[in-house]
């Protein structure tokens, strides 16, 4: 008798782990299909991970600080 198990998950690492366990147990696995996100879902995820910078500096001042902290000179490194 054959049984079929469907697993839905959001973390690729978790799905990979379940597939690896199935392989180690000698079970037959089918390929993993990945569902594409809608544009609204993608934007909602972006809002969760993207933040904003709050500080007294303006964008131009931040750029000047970044460029000013770089060093462009001869380094004593032999390649």
Buried (B, 14 or more C-beta within 10 A) or exposed (E): EEEEEEEEEEEEEEBEEBBEEBEEEEEEEEEEEEEEEEEEEEEEEEEEEEEEEEEEEEEEEEEEEEEEEEEEEEEEEEE
